[in-house]
């Protein structure tokens, strides 16, 4: 649809909304002044609602708006005046629809970029008198109309109809909401953004009229790219409490990855990373993609998110009057890492100047300029990149007690967890958790461990009649495994690593290997990398491989130094695996058949495929469906302590695969971090911190996550 035709339709739509031109303009006095700004090629409308009059309050929707706004300004070059935010009481249905027509419709031209974001509740609502005709709807702040028999929801289909009418093909809608509220009880680890379907209420007549009007339009002007927090109807969008703030899981992981992504990244890889990050944070939800474009998952993110600058973890927000400290926004650091990002971590400016982290609150931090000689050249808006990561050595697993436990059960659980020293913390009211301890299927005296989204962790439920203290003791080995996985996840640095490597997960066959996933970490001066890959089955964003497949990793050393390789991971039973590089020592005698663990080294410019020996290639996947999460860790220094921990655990048998069960998981994870710490050359410069922290330098290690489903 041409721009003139779109503007001509505004009058008819306003009439359906029951508004005159004058009334429409006065609706948004709080935002209408933004329309006086010069036209821009990048426009955004961001909406977030925490406080609902008739629904329980949410906690992370305003944070979502802030996450998007900082990303759009500092990573994608949006002008502040071209980003309109409607939050809390501003986000009524009429204001939202008027803002789409005015802020977006009146200003957008062909080939302009438009971003729409919504964080808040969603639900399902009836259309007219037909009970079976239910539609997805966003819940604005004025959720109930004056007539108690009607709800004032914004239909998702109406939203998309308005966005499709914009005179540009580069429109992206990000919806961090969901529509089906869970009817069953579950541990309260996450707050969910879905409200039950109103049993008797109908859609407000003005919204129904707009729906009927949009359905009669003969043509679609553009194909809106809709990125949704959930891909399946039964999934619910969650928000999580982090270190001092709440945020929508989907918005946080989406914007975090976009800080570090490159123009060559596809939408599929973006969603694959988002799904993997949400899983690591305790949610089973998977993002979804809705578009009428051909092969939308293969679209490069630069077509919808126009990246203008080098990759980064954050930006300088302000410079203090003393000239020695700056305020930083660090939304580009992975959320599971940010929770433990320690004081004295270092970030680098484009000029090479280093900033030393001194304190943090929410997603902002205060940092000291390492050298006052260059402080005058420091400017607000400069991007910062991670240089040295400080992680505390006393990290524990944080477990929440489900609200469904009786008082005596909570007392017994608290006492039992206190006995597991140096491993478990009980989550406080203002603290996020890793897992939830609660009742299984609401059955008295049967306990298990749950993810934050309420999914029972496999092999953690006990027998009926089990005492709470016995249940905690039974789960102690599982806690050790989960804490180990938490530790090695903290090494992930695909976006910030300066160790140039490329790795792919391949499925072996008789003709040629099929690349399932490809990851590359090489932040050179321009911040460019080649295209990462992730192949999936239709309707999913997580890469998939058939059961019984034979798999292999292919790692290319693009650096000028030898690198060492290690692999650890979990499957969906929450059991750990590791790569055991068993080899015969060259010095072994003919009668000595006991193999040794040896370092796996890749010379500069060389390629290594593993597992591999003289008779077989790769490792054989199980013949059952599962979710695999692997952490491939590469270092310029040997994994001396890690191999020592592995060799004390078990020795191979004749039928053992080189990628197999890991027994002493926590010992191995701690050894991994210690090896990376030992390989950091900057420890001497960071006085007084090496005894209680791991010090990791991005020049010396790369840690890549490979998450996939066996189906």
N, C-alpha and C positions, 0 to 999 in steps of 0.2 A: 504494500500500500504506500502511495506517495505521501510526502509530508503534508501537502495541502489537503489531501483527502482525510488524513488523520485529524487535522485541526478542525475540519468541517464536521467531524463526528462528535467532537467534544460537546457541542451544544445538546445533541440528542441524549448523550450519556448523562449530562448534568440534569436534564429534565427527568430522566429515570430516577436519578438520585434525589429528586425533589428540590433542586437548588437553582437559584438564579445566578447569573454571572457575578453579581455583587455579593451574594451570600457565599458563593464559592471562594471568592478572593478573601473575604474576611475570615473564613474558616481557619486559614493557616497564617495568621499574622505573625506567629512566632517563627515561621519558616519562610514566609513569602518574600522577605527582604533578600533572601539568597538569590531570587530570580533576577535581581538587578545586576548581578555579577555578569561579566562577559561570558559569552558562550564558550564552553570547553568541549573537547573531544572525549572527555571522560566524566561521566555522571554517576552518582551513587545515591541510593535511598536505603538507609539502614534503620531497622526497627527493632526495638527490644523492650519487653515488658516483664518486670519482676512482680509488681504489686497489682494484683487483680482484686476488684471489690468483692466478688463472690467466690473466688477460687483460692486455694492455698498459695501462698507467695512462693515464687521461684527465686533463685539466688544468683544465677549466672548470666542472665540475658543482657544486662547493661555491660558486663564485661565483654560479652560477644561483640557488641557494637563497638566498644573500644578496640578490641582485637582487630576487627575489620578496618576500622578507620585508620589506625596506625599503619597497617599493612598497605592500604590503598594510597596513603599519602607518601610514605617513605620508600615503598618498594615498587609501586606502580605509577607514581608520578601524578596522582590525582591532586587537583587544587582543593584546598580546604573549603573554599566557598562553593565548590561543586558537589560536596558531600552533605546531604541533608539527613539529619537524624531525627527520628520521632521516638521518644522514649516515655514510658509510664503514661501519665494522663494525656499526653499529646497523641498517643497511638490509638485513636478511635478509628472505627471503620471508615467514617466519612473523611477524616484527615488523611488516612492511608491512600484511599482511592483518589482523592483530590491531588495529593502529592505526586502520584503516578502520572496523572493527566497533566499537571502543571510543571513540576520540577523536571520530570523526565520527558513527557510528551512535547511540551512547548519548546524545549531546548535541543533535544536530540536531533541529529542529522544523519544522513546515510554514512555508514562506516564508523560512527561514533561508538564508544564503549559505554555500556550501561550495566551497573551492578545493583541488584536488589537483594537485600538480606532481611530475614525475619527470624527472630528468636522469641519464643513464647509458647503458649499452649496451643495444641491443635485438638480437633475432635471430629466426629461425624454428625451430620445433621440431615434431617428429612427434607425433601423438596416437595412442597405442597402436601397433599393428602395421601401420597403413596408411601407406605411404610417401608417398602423394599427399595425405594429409590434414595439411597444414602450417598452423600457426597463428602469428600474431605473438606475441612474448613479450618482456617486460622482464627484464633480467638483474639479479637482486639480487646482493648482495655474496657470498653463499654460493652461487655459480653452479653448483657441482657438488655433488651429494649424496654420501653415503658410498659408495653403490654406483656404480662407475665407468660402468655402463651407463645411468645416468639423469642428467638435468640438473634442477637445482632452480629452473627458471625460473618467473616469474609471468606467466601468460597474459594478454594484453591483454583478451581476452573475459571472463576471470574478474574482472579489475579493474573493467571497466565493469559487469559484473553486480552486483558489490558496491556500486558507486556508484549504480547505478540503483535499488537497494533502499533508499537513504536516503529518509527521509520528507520530502523537500523537492524542489521542481522547479527550484531555483536552484543546480545543481551544475555546476561547470566543471572539466574535467581538461585540464591542459597537459602534453603529452608531448614533451619535447625529446630524442628518440631516433629511431632508424630500424632497419630490419629486414633489409635486403639489403646485404651487404658486397660491394664491387666486387671482381671477380675479375681485372680488368685492371690493369696498372701505370699509375700516373698521378703527376704531380708532387706532392710532399708539401707542399702549402701549407696544407692544413687537416688537423686530426685528426678522423676520422670515428667516429660513435657507432653502429657496427653490427659485429656479429661474424658470421663464416660459420656457416651452418647445420651443426649437429652431424651428421656422416654416419651414425653408428650409434646415438647416444644417444637415449633416449626421455624423455618427460616424467615427472617424479616422480609416483608413484601418488597421493599426497595431493592434488596439484594437479589431476590427471586426475579424481579423484573429485569434487573441488569443481566442476570444469567440468561433469561429468555432472549433478551436483545442481542447479546453477544453470540448466542447460538445461531442466530439468523444471518450472521455475516457470511458472505460468500467466499472470502479469500483470507488467507493468512499472510501477513506481511513478512514475518520472519520466523525462524525456528529458535525459540528460546532454549538455552541450555539450562536445565533445572538440575541442580545438585542437591540431593535430599539427604537428611541425616540417617534415614533408614531406607532399606531396599525392599523389605517385605512387610506386608500389612500387620503381622503380629509383633513386629519389633517396635520398641519404644525408644525415643530419643532421651538420653540421660544427660544430666549435668552433675559435675563432681566438685567436691570441696578440695581445693589444693592448699598450698601453704598460705593461708590467710585470705583466700579469695575463692569464689566459685566461678565456673565457666561451663558452657556447653561443651561436652566432650568433642563433638564433631567440629564445631567452630574452632576450638583451640587447636586440634591436631591439623585441621585444614590450613588455617592461617600460619601455623608454625612451619609446616612443610613448604608453603609458598614463599616464606622468607628465604629459604635455602634452595629452592628449585631453580632450574635454568629454563630458558625458552624452549629447549629441545624436549622437555618433559611432556608426556602425553597425559590426558585426563585420566586414562586407565592407571598409570603409575601413581598419579596423585591420589586417586581413590584407594589404590592398593596400600599405599603408605598410611593413609588415614585409617583404614580398617585395621591394619597391623597395630598402629598406635593405640587405638581404642581397646583392642584386645588386651594389650599390655597394661592398660589402665583399669581393666576389670569389666569391660562391657562386651557383650556378644553382638551388639548392633553392627550392621554393615551399611555404609553409605550407598545411595542409589543414584542413578543417572536417568534423566528423562529428556529426550530430544528427538526431533524428527529428522535430524541430520543423518546422513549415511555414515555408518561406523563412527558414532560420536566419541567412543572411547579412544579412538586413535587421533582425535583432534589435539593439537599442541596447545598447552595451556596459554601460550602467548597470544593465541587468537582471541581469548576471552579475558585473560588477565595479562595486560600488556606490560611485561617486565621491562624496566628501563635501566636498571642499575645492576651492579654486581651482587652476588649472593651475600647474605649477611645474617647475623643472629639478632641484630637490634640497631638502635639509632641513638644518637645524642639528642636528648630532649631539652636540656638546659645547661647553662654553665653558671656555676655559683659565683657570687661576688668576690670570693677570696681568690679566684683564678686557679685554685688548686684542685677543685673537685667538680664533677659533672653529674647530671642526672641522666640515666639511661633507661630506655625501654627495651626489654629483652624477650619479646614474644617469639623470637626465632629459635630459642633453645628448646629441645624436645621436652614436653611437660613432665615426663617421668624422670628426666635428668634435672630439670629446674628445681624440683622439690628438694634436691640435695646439693644444689650448686653452692659451693662453699666460698667463704670470705678468702680473699687473696687470689681468686681466679683472675685470669688476665684476658683482656680483649684488645684487639689491635685496630687502630684507625687506618684509613687509606694512606696516610703519610708515614705509617710504620710506627707511630707513637703508641705506647702501651698504656692501658688504663687498668688499674688494680681495684678489683671489687672490694668495697668496704662494708656495705650493708645492702639489704634489699627488703622491699615491702610489696607484696603482690607481684606484679610483673615489672615493676620499676626498681632501679638500683642506684646507689650512689657509688661512684668510683673516683679514685685519686689518679691524677695525671702523674705518670712515673717520672717525667722530666719537665721541669718548668721552662726549659729553653724553648720548647715548641708549644707551650700552652696558648700563646697568642694566636697561633694559626688554627687552633681548634675552633670549629664552627658548629652551631646547632644544626641538626639535620644530617651530619656526617654519619655514615653507616659504620658499624663496628662488627668485627669478626672474632670468633673465639680463638684464643691462643693457648692458654693453659687452663685446664679444668681441675679444680680442687674438689675432692669428694671425701667426706668424713669416714673414718674407719669404723665408727660405732653405729653403723646403719642396722636397724632391726626391721622385722616384719611387723606391720601395724594391722591389728585385727580388731574389728568392731564387734560388739555383742549385739545380736539382734534384739530389737525392741520387744519381740514376742516372748522372750525369756522371762520366767517368773523371777521375783526378787531373789529367792534363795538360789536359783540357778545362776543368776548373775554373780552373786557372792562367791559361789563355788568355782565358777569359771575364772573370775578375777584372781582367786587364790591359786588355782591350778596354773594359769598363765604366768603368774609371778615366779613360779618355781622353775620356769624355763628361762634361765638367766642368759643374757646377752643374745637373745634371739627374738623375743616377742614384746611389743608394746600394745597396750589396750588403748584404742582410739578414744580421745576425749570428744566432747560435743562439738568443738570448733576445729577438729582435726580430721583430715581425710584418712581413709583406710585402704589397705590392699585387699583384704578379704573380710568375710563376715562369718562368725560362728553362730549357728542357730539350730533350730529344730528342723528335722527333715519331714516335709509334708505336714507340718503342724502336728506331728504325732508326739504325745508326751514321752519323755525319756528316750528319745532317739535323736542323735545329734550328728551334724556334719558341717563341712566347710563350704561356703558359697562364694561365688564371684560377686562383685558389687551390683551386678544387674540381676542377681537372684538365681543364677544357674548353679546347681549343685556340682561341686568339683568331683569328678569321677573317683571312685574308690576312697571316698572320705566318710561315707555314712556308716554308722554303727548299728548294733542290734537294739531292738526295743527293750527298754528296761536298763539301758546302760547309764551309769552314773556320769555326771558332768566331768568330774576329775579323771575318770577312766577314759572318757572320750578325748580329753585334751592330751593325756599321755599317749593314747593310741595314735593321735595325729602328729605327734612331735617329729617323727621322721619326714612327714610330708611338709611340715613347716620348714625344716632344714632345706628341702629341695626348692621350695618356693622362695625362700630368702636368697638362695644361691642364684636363682634366675633373676631376681630383682637386682642383684649385684652386677651380674654380667650385662644386663640390659643398660646399666648406667654407663657402659663404655661406648654405646652407640654414638657415632659421629660422622655419618655419611656426608652430611652437609658441611661440616667444618674441617674435616681432615685435610691436611696438606701432604699426606703421603699418597702419591698417585698410583692407584691400583684399580683394576677392573675385574669383576668376578661375575660368573653366570652359573646358574643351576640348570643342568641339562638332563634330559631324559634320553637314555641310550636306546638305540634300535639298530637294526641290521643295515640301514642305509646311511643315515647321518644323524647326529644328535639333534634333539629339538630343544631350543632354549626356552625354558619355562620362565625364568626371571634373570634380569641382568642389573647389576648395580655397579656404579663407578664413583669413586671419590677422588677428585683431583681439582682442587681449587687453585687454579693458576691466576695470573695477574688479572685476566679479564673475567674470571669467575665462570667460564664456559665449561661445559662437559658434553660428552656425546649423549645420545638419547638412551635413557634407561628403559627397560622393557619389563612387562609382566603380562603373561598370557592367561586368559581365564575362559571358563565355559560361559555360554550365554546366561545373562541374568545374575552374574556374580561379579564381585570386584577382587576377590581373593584368588590368586593363581591356583590352578588345580592340576593334579596328575592322577592317572588311574591307579588303583590298587595293584600291587605286584610289580610296579615299574622298577627298572634298574636306573638309579640316579648317579650323577657325578657332578662335582664342582670343577669349574675351570677358572683358574686365577692367573691374571697377567700382572706382572710387576712392571709398571711404567716408570719406576723411579730409577735413580742411579746408585741405589744401595741394595744389598741383599735384604730380603724380608722373610720373616718366620710366620708360620701358619698354625692356627688353632681353631677348632670348631666345637661348640657346645650347644645344647638346645633342650627343648621340652616338646612332648606331644600332648594330645588332649586328655590323657589320663594324668597329666601333670607329673609324669615320670621323666627323668632326665636322661639325655644321651650325650656322648662325646665321641670325638674322633681319636682313636687309639693308633698312633703311627708305629705299629709293631714292625720291626725289621730285624733281620739277622745281622749281627755285628760282623764286619769284615774280619775282626780278630778272632771270632769264634772258631773253635776246632770242629772237626767233622762230627765228633761225638756229642758236641754241645748243641742241643736243639732248642734251648730256651732263647726266645727272641728278646730283643731290647726295644724300649721306646727311644726313638731318635728324633731329633729336631727335623722338621720339614722346612727346607730353605728354598726360596726362589731367587735365583741370581737376577741382577738387573736386566730388564728387557726380555726376560724369559717367561714362559707359560708353564704352569703346573696343572695337571689333572689329577684329582684324587677323589675317592680312594682308587687305587690302581695297583695291580701286581701282575705277575706273569700269566696267570690263568683267567682272572676275571677283571671286569672294569666296573667301578661304582659299587653301590650297595643296593640290596634288594629291599624295597618297601614292604611293609606288612600287607597281608591280604584282608585288611579291615579298614574301614573309613576312620580317619583321624585328622587332627589339625596339628601341623608341625611348625615349630618356631625355632629357627637356627640362628645363632650368632657366630658369624665368621669374623675372627679377630686376627689382624695382621700387624706385625710389629717389626721395627728395625733392630730389636734386641731379642735374644733367645727367651723361650718360655721355660727357663730352667726349673723354677719352683713348681710350675704347673705340671711338667712331666714327672717330677718327683712325686707329686700328689697322685697322679694317675697310676704310676707304677706300683704304688703301695696298695692300690684298691683291688686289683684283680689281674690275673694273667689269662691270656687267650686260650681257648679250646679249639679243637680241630674245626668246628663248625661256626666259630665266632666271626662276625663281620667287623671290619675296622671301625665302623660307626655303630656303636652298640650302647647298652645301658651303662649309665654313670652311677656309681654307688655313693662315693663320698663327695656329694655335690657341693656342699658348703666349703669344704677344704679346697676343692679345685677352684671355686669361684674366687675365694680370697687369694689363692696363689696367682690366679690370672691378674687380678688388680695389682698385686705386689710386683709381678713381672713387668707390667706396663709402667708402674711407678719407678722401678729400677732402671728402665730404659729412658727415662726422662732426664734430659741434660740440664734442665733449668732449676733443679732442686736446690742447688747451692745459693741461688739468687733469692729464694723464698725462705728466709730465715725463720726458724721457730715453728714451722707448720708441718714439717715432714713426719714428725712423730705421731701426730693425731690425724693426718690426712694422707690420702693418695694424691700425688701430683702427676698429672698426665699432660703431655705436650702434644698438640695436634700435628706437629711435624714428625712424630715418631710412631703414631699408631693410627689404624683405621679399623672401625668395627661396623660391619654391614649386617643388617637384619634380613633374613629370608624366611618369610612366613607363607605357607601354602597348605592347601587341603588335599588329602588323599581321598578320592571318591570312587 
